[in-house]
């Protein structure tokens, strides 16, 4: 049974270029692992066979920022680690997105002191915050799906304004 039999005699399938590009971006995101604390274990569990983030187009976590377009910051970020985080973010190709996973990455968590960054959004722009201490793998998957909905709604004209 071929495509012709399923679609009928239409001959041509049309779509908007923005929708096609955004669809391809969401179905081929390559996350960069940036696990800093206990949230990293939950991030690894979300990638493992029981939750399997591969079904969302994320086959494996990349260790190189040059091959990634999604940074998942899992855990607390110290003031010493913040410049490294920013450098890795700057090395990622455009377009790029960030998920702050866990309370420590989102707002400093229980660590209200000078050594811990009180939210990773002080260092890099964050697209989605995933709450919890540590958040379950289902919460990370929900954050990824939320990011997908955000990416699917992006417009070329908005993206061009951001770059200036």
HUDA-V882023 format. One record per residue. N is the residue number from 1. SS is DSSP state (H for helix, E for strand, C for the rest). NEAR is the number of other C-alpha atoms within 12 Angstrom. Layout:
n-><N/N>
ss-><SS/SS>
near-><NEAR/NEAR>
This chain:
n-><1/2/3/4/5/6/7/8/9/10/11/12/13/14/15/16/17/18/19/20/21/22/23/24/25/26/27/28/29/30/31/32/33/34/35/36/37/38/39/40/41/42/43/44/45/46/47/48/49/50/51/52/53/54/55/56/57/58/59/60/61/62/63/64/65/66/67/68/69/70/71/72/73/74/75/76/77/78/79/80/81/82/83/84/85/86/87/88/89/90/91/92/93/94/95/96/97/98/99/100/101/102/103/104/105/106/107/108/109/110/111/112/113/114/115/116/117/118/119/120/121/122/123/124/125/126/127/128/129/130/131/132/133/134/135/136/137/138/139/140/141/142/143/144/145/146/147/148/149/150/151/152/153/154/155/156/157/158/159/160/161/162/163/164>
ss-><C/C/H/H/H/H/H/C/C/C/C/C/C/C/C/C/H/H/H/H/H/H/H/H/H/H/C/C/C/C/E/E/E/E/E/C/C/C/H/H/H/H/H/H/H/H/H/C/C/C/C/C/H/H/H/H/C/C/C/C/C/E/C/C/H/H/H/C/C/E/E/E/E/E/C/C/C/E/H/H/H/H/H/H/H/H/H/H/H/H/H/C/C/C/C/C/E/E/E/E/E/C/H/H/H/H/H/C/C/C/C/C/C/C/C/E/C/C/C/H/H/H/C/C/C/C/C/E/E/E/C/C/C/C/C/C/H/H/H/H/H/H/H/H/H/H/H/H/H/H/H/H/C/C/C/H/H/H/H/H/H/H/H/C>
near-><7/8/12/12/10/10/12/12/11/11/11/10/12/9/11/13/14/19/19/20/20/26/23/18/31/32/26/24/35/35/41/36/37/38/32/27/25/25/37/32/25/33/42/31/23/31/30/19/14/14/22/21/31/22/21/26/22/29/21/27/29/23/20/22/29/22/25/33/34/44/44/49/47/43/42/39/41/27/21/15/22/27/18/18/35/25/16/30/36/23/21/27/19/20/28/33/36/44/44/48/51/41/32/38/47/40/29/31/26/20/20/16/16/12/15/27/31/27/35/40/26/22/29/31/24/27/28/34/33/39/29/28/28/32/32/27/32/25/28/38/32/24/33/40/26/22/33/29/20/19/34/23/21/25/19/20/12/13/17/12/10/12/11/7>
